[in-house]
């Protein structure tokens, strides 16, 4: 099966690694990819925003399946573009329609969807710039802390948890009045703060049926002890000791099933991943957010623990046969630690040579490239999040320590990573 994977980050390297293991895959193309994905298939220089070029490539290369890694092409309607073309509509497409991707692309759409289908989530109000004064008045009376979110896509950074009213009003003004996140903050959602432990549940759905993948928890704050600014993710672990059968029953009955049923009732085409960003509040699960794709860096622990042939799962999803599938999960723990550029997430320099990538670290460790490029045979830094080191272990402590041990041998100018990933469970 000729497969095209779109994307260039750590999530896409993990997907490429998993796709390359499949008995179905021959060949695998990644667009645009990175030096890590080049080890799993052939990188092709396509712009993931250029739907016409992607379609033409699929036609010329007789692509059988397209897998979309990041959210932006999905939110912009790549699925709909393919389904509107007589030739392209024959390709197995793994990713939701533009309407389905609004679960991630618009916080207000997602909150209204949850309200319609009685899915537990924090109370909220939304504001546009014409309602600025009303919003400030609302914030002044709001209980603390206050959660403020940019409505649109902001690369995982459009959320602020404010501890006082002055801070909340300042953040509200930055987002709404000064376009802190551009188009993404033309509408702002103000939410009730929920106090608990966050975790992520992933499903693959065909729009009617679903399978649940391994759970994970990521670490968004840049500093040790969950201090500092929000990032795209500094690491992740799986499984989670506090996920009991009772909690998972509540998640499935109150959140997963109503979500899938809601998509079906509203006739929203959805074949692909749903990421449920959840919070456990004294044993009760609530939805913080949806994503319309795998998380990053959660994918780097979820996919290594998934034992099924992923292309087989994708075929079942496109044929609406996921009800016939049984998920197999590696019982070992997995932990990924993300190495970033100095100054991330606010400002950083790139172009530094990375050493230590070619050492033999054993089968228990995987290195996924996130922000790298190759130049004259050297691997250089090319982003804020540079690479992810994922290790297996008999428990989380062993997995985390293995990843940290490998990172001692990897180096580049300004390398930084958190050494406390999974700290609550170790």
N, C-alpha and C positions, 0 to 999 in steps of 0.2 A: 504494500500500500504506500503510495507516494504522499508524503505528509509535509505540510508547511506550518511551521510554528512562528507566530509573530511576537516580537519583543526582544529585549536586549539586556535584561537585568538578572539578578540572582534567581528570581522565581523562574525565569525562562531557562536558565542553565539547569535548574533542578528538573523542569519539565522535559528539556531535551535529553538529559541523562536518563530519565524514566522512559521516555518514548523510544530511545535508542535500544533499550533492553527488550522491546516487544518483538515477538516473532512476526508481527504484521508489518513492521516498519522497513521500507526499502524503496527509495531512500528517504532521509530526513533533511529538509531545508529549514533554516532559521533566518528570519529577516527582522532587523539587520544582524542580530546575534552579537556575540562578543568572543574573545579568545577562548573562553571556557566552552561555549556552545560549539565552537569549531572542532572540539575534540569528540563531539557526539554526532555531527552531521556537517552539512555544507552551509556556511553563511552566505546570504545573498543581500546585496545592498539595496534593499527596498525601504522606502519611507512608509511607516505604518499609517500615516495620515493620507497617503495617496491611494485611494481605493481603486482608481482606474489601473494604476501600475500593478497593484496586488492582483486584481482580477486578470490582467493580461498575463502575468507570470503563471498564475494557476492554469490558465487556458493553454499556454505554450508548453508547460511542463506536465500537463495531464495530471494535476494534483487531485488526489482522491479525498483528502481530509485536510481541513484547516483548523488549527487550534490557536485561539487568541489568548495571549498571556495577560497584557495590561488592560485597564479599564477604558482608556480614552477611545480606541477605535470602536469598542462596543457601544459606548455612550453616543458616539457620533453616527451609529447606524450601519456598521459594516455588514452585519447579518442581513439587514434589510436590503442593502445594495446587492448582496449575493443572491438573495431570494427573488429579486426583481429581474434577474438575468436568466434567460433560458438555459444557457450552458452552465453558468456558475451555480445555479440552484441545485444541480445534481451532486455537488461536492458536500460531503459530510461536514457540517459546520458545528464546532464546539464553542459555544458562546451564545448569550441571549440576544434577543432583538433589542433595538434601541429603546423600546418601551420598557422591556425587562431590566435593562441596564440603568434605568432611572432609579431603581432601588438604591443604587450607589451614587449616581450622578446628581440626585436631588434629595437632600435631607427632608425637605418638606413633602415631597412625593412619598418617600419611604414612611414618614410619620403618619401621613394620611392613610396610606395603605394599611399600616398596623392598626390604626383606629377602626377602619372599616371591617377588619377581620379579627378584631378583639385580641390582638397579640400584645402581651405585656411589654410596655416601654415607659420611659419617663414622660411626665407631663411636659407640654411645650407650648410656645407661641412663636409665630414667625413674623418678621418685619421687613419691609422694603424701605427705600430712602424717604419716600413720601410719608412714612409713618415713624420717622426718626424721633420726634418729640414724644410720641405715644410710647415708643420703645424705651426711651430714657426714663419716663415716668414708671413704666412697668418694672424696669430694673431696680429703681430706687425702693420699690416695695417688695422685691423678691427676697426670699430666704437665701441664706448663704450656705455653702458656696454656690456660684452660678456657672452653668456650662453654656458657653457661647460657641456656635458652630457656623462656619460658612456653608451656605446651602449646597454649593456645587463642588466639583472635584478640586482638591487642593493638595494632592500628593500625600495624603495622610497627615498634613500639618495644619488643617483649618479648624482646629478645636482649641479653645482656651478654657481652663477651669479657674475662675476668679474667686479670690478669697474675701474680697470686700467690694462695696458698691462703686467706689471710685475707680478701681481697677476694671470692673465689669463695664462701666460706662465708657471708659477709655478704649477698651478692646472693641466694644460695640461700634464706637465712632470710627476706629481704624478700619474695621471690616466694611462697614456700610457706607460711611461718608468719604473715606480716603482709599477705598478699593484695595485694601491690604492684600487680598487674594484675587484681584482682578474681577473677571466675570463671576467667579465662584462666590464672591461675597456681595453680589448685588441684592441677594436676599440673605437674611441672617435668622437662624433658629436659636431661640433661647430655651434651655432645657432645665428641668429640675435635676439636681445632683443626686445620684444614687451612690451609696456607700457600700462597697463590697469588693470582691475579687473578680477581675475581668478574665475572660477566657474566650476561645474561638472554637466554633464547631463548623465543619465543612461538609456540605453534601454535594453530590453530583446528581442532577435531576434531568429528566426528559420532559418535564412540564406536567407529568402525571404521577410518575413514580420517582423514588430517590433512593440513594444509598448513602450511609453516613461514613465519612472517612475519619482517620485518627484525629483526636482533638489536639489543641495546642494553646500555648499562651506566649504572647510576644511582649517585648519590653521596649516601650516607645521613648522613654526619657534618655537623654544623652549621657547623664551622669550616674555614677555608682549610687546605689540606694534609691533609684528612681528619682533622682534630682535633675534639675535643669530643663532645657527646652525639649519639646516633642520633636521626634525625628520620624523617619519612615520605618524605623525598627532597628534595634541594636542587638537583637538575638531572640531566640524562641526555644521552648522545650515541649516535649511530648513523651509520655502521657502526663496527666495531671492527677496527683494523689487525691484531690478533693472531689473528683468527678465520680460520684457514687451511682449505682443503678437507679436509685430513687430520683436523683437530680436529672439524670439523662432521660428518665421517663417523663418528667415535667417538661424538659426541653423539647422532646419529640412531640408530646401531645399538645402543649400550649403554644409552641413556636414553629417547629418545622412543619408539622402537618397543616396548620392553618395558613402558613406561607405558601406552600405548594398548592393547597386547595384554592387560595386566593388568586394565584396566578392563573389557574385553570378557569375559575369562575369569571375572571376578567378578560379571558381569552388573550392572555399575554404569552407570546411565543418565548419559551425559555428552555434551552438545551445547554447545560453547562454547569459550572460551579456556583453555589451560593455560599458566601462566607457570612456566618452569623457572629457578629461581635457582641458577646453577651457579658452580663455581670451577675454574679451570684450574690444576692442580698439575703443573708440569713436563710439560705436554702431555697430561695425563690429566684428563678432565672428571669431576667429582663433583657430585651434587645437594646443595645446601644446604637448599633448600626448594621446595615447590610453592605456587603461588597458583592459585585457581580463576577468575581474571579477568585482565584486562590490568593491568599495573603502572601506578603513578602516582608519578613523572612519566614513566616510559618510554613510555606511550601517546602522549605529546605529541611523541615523535620517531619512534615506530614507525608510527603512522597517517599522518603526513604523507609518509612514504616509501613507503607502500603505494599502488600505482596502481590496483588492482582496485576495482570497485564493491563496497563492503562489504555492501550489502544482498543483492547477488547471491551473495556468499560465504555469508552467513547462510542464505539459502534453500537453497543447495547442502548446507550442514551439516544443516539440519533434514530434508532429503530423503535423507540419507546418500549424497550424490553428490560429495563433495569429491575423490574420486579422478579426477574429470573436470575439475578446476580447475587452472589454471596461474597461479602467483603472479607478478605483475609488480612490480618494485621500482625506485623512482627512484634513479638512480646517485649523486645528490648526497648529501652528508652533511647531517645535521640535528643541532642542539644546542638543548636547552632549559635555561634558567636560571630557577630559582624565586626569586621575591621573597617574603620572609616578614615577619611582624610582629616588632618588637623584643622579645626575650625568649623567642621560640620556641626549643625546644619546651616549656619548663617553665611559662612564664607570660607572658601578653601581653595587651595591651588592643586593642580593636577600635573601629570607628566613625569612623575617620579618612578624610577625603576623598582619593580617588586622582585625580591629575591626569596628563595626557599620554596617556590611552588613545585619544583620538580623532584623534591625529596620523596622517598618512599615511606609513607606514613602508616601503611597497613590498611587492610580492608575495612577496619572499623571507622575510618575517617574519610570524608569527602570534602573537597574544596570547590565551592561554587563561586564563579566570577560574577560580580555585580556591576562595578564600574571600572572596567579595564579596557585597554586597547593594546594592540601589538604594533611595534615599530622597529624595523631593522632587527627582527628576531628577539627583541626584548618585550616583556610585558610591563606596561606602564599604568599608573593610576589614571582614571578617566572619569571620576565622579566622587560624590560625597561618601556613599557606601561603596566600598571597593571590593570586598570579597567576604564570603561567609564560610566558616569552618564548621562542618557538621560531623559529629561523632556519635556512634552507638555506644551503649553501656548497659550493664546489667541493671543499673538504676540511674537516676538523673545526675547524682553526684559524679559517678564514674564517667558519664557522657560529657558533662561540662568540663571536668578536669582534663579529659582527653583532648577536647577542642582547645583549651587554654594551653596545654602542653605543646600542641602543634603550632599555635600562634607564636610561641617563643622562637621558632625557627624561621618564621616569615617576617620580612622586614621591608619597609620603604620609608622615605622621609615623612615624618609626621604621623606614623601609624598610631591609631588609638582604638581601643576596644574596652568594653566593660568586662571586668573579671568576676562579676557577681550575678551573671545570668542564672535564673532558677533559684535565687537565694532563699526564697520563702520555703522551698521544699527540700533544702539540703541541710 
